[in-house]
Amino acid sequence: MSAQTEPERTELATLKLTRHGFGIELRRGRFEVLIDGHAAGGLDYGDTVELPVEPGHHTLRLQKGRYSSRNRSFDAANGEVVSFRCHGANLWPIWAVSFLAPNLGIALNRE
């Protein structure tokens, strides 16, 4: 009789997003969360959201209208929590430049 092995159990990972910066955001309103190019929820100022993601490689982006963050890639393992912090432009030079470079309108950084 041969021993049977149980299949490895896949556990979802968690993407944790916190929206909080310093000072006043010059670009306000709800940010749309895109994971791998698909809408996954929204984020208001002061919010923290946790979104389930499949283990593996992903791309994260936030946007509001024509303004967005730069794409951020991340790898998530079974049961892992991957955390990012974001905020809208809060320094007027960055806010002004974001009219020409819309992907500077939202800051997104891994914690």
Protein Blocks (a to p, Z undefined) as FASTA:
>chain_A
ZZddddddddddddddddddehjdfbgcjddddeehiafbdcdehiacdddddedddddd
ddehjbccddddddddehiacdddddddfbfklmmmmmmmmmlmpccddZZ
